[in-house]
Structure formats: structure tokens, C-alpha cells
């Protein structure tokens, strides 16, 4: 089955600095890749997705992510972090080539803290 | 933007009792899901539902769990005999097709005492 790994439980950056939240995936076929953000006591909000095409995808709130097939990675990035970006970030994958490709599997989450 | 709605927002129950968590997916969506999150940590897949049947379920989704779409709008998750370890935030989600993002509800916090 498809899976994702987020190797960092916690990422700390200073406001104004670039941020990266890492994600690697494992699928038997081709992936659909997603990033979601969760603020305290809220549900998951969609940030961006990669389906096909340009490896660099841009999403909400100035976030972007780069699909790297050779490294099976889909790292989330932002050039200049804001304190308000502090939240829990989840990477997710669907395997479009699997027989039962309905479900989306999430990583363990990375807690991003942006300090003023 | 259309929303997935979940009720109740909080549910407290005694161990061994049955609970039903309710969800109203977005009206033109075809794929429905339940996930759970324990203590704000990992989001765990429970079950996916399409064309009025379960399309996939995880190892968590044992015989104590069931899902139903009793009418054209509701999608329910039933836990027959709750255990302490069932305490979690349960999220319902829907999507119009497989390549699209999931739209999540705001969740039901289930506390089993």
C-alpha cells in the first residue's frame, strides 16, 4: 500500500527565513501527492497538490512543493516564513495505479513553529 | 465554498456503548472517507466508500466499525462497542473524484470513559 514518511516531528524557523518541511513517499505506481495544514482544534485544510505536469506546484498562503521522482520526495517550501504559518503539516499520497486507489494515506505530521 | 459537516462536535460515551458519528459530505461528491487522529498526532485512514460500498479499509477498521450511507446525504460511522482506545478525533472527508483533494469536516471528538 502507499505510504508517506515525514522524517521531522518538529521544524523551527525564524520569521522571514525560508522553511522546508520534508516528505518522501512510497507507491507501486504513480503518485498523487498532497499537503494539508492543521491549525489547533481545526480540521485539515488543503494547501496544494501534484497530479502531473510541472514538478514545482504552488499553493495557498505562498507555499510551494517540488515533486522529485528520482528521490521520491515532495518537500513543502516557503521563501519567507510567517509566525502565522505555525501549525501541523501533513503530507499525503494516493497511488493512482493501485486497484483500490480511493484512499489517501497521511504522514505522521510535522509541527512547524515560526518564531518572531 | 461547500463544506463537509459533522455532528456532534463532541461525544462522550461509556466503554462498551455504541456510538454513531454523522457526516454530511458535499452534495456532488462520490467518494467518502473516515479518518481518525489521536491526541493531535498522526491522521489514520479508517475506511473509504464509493458506489454504496466499502472500497478499502484499514486494519483499524475491525468488526466493531461499520459505515452507512442511509440516504442521499448522510454518511455515518458506527462503533458498536467502544473501547478506551477508540478515543480520538474522527474526521469525515469527501471528494468528487480520485485525483482531487479531500474536503474534510471539522471533526467529532470522541471520548470513551
Interface residues (C-beta under 8 A of the other chain):
Chain A: X32 X34 X36 X42 X43 X44 X45 X46 X49 X51 X88 X90 X94 X96 X100 X101 X102 X103 X104 X105 X106 X107 X108 X109
Chain B: X31 X33 X35 X40 X41 X42 X43 X44 X45 X48 X50 X55 X56 X58 X91 X93 X98 X99 X101 X102 X103 X104 X105 X106 X107
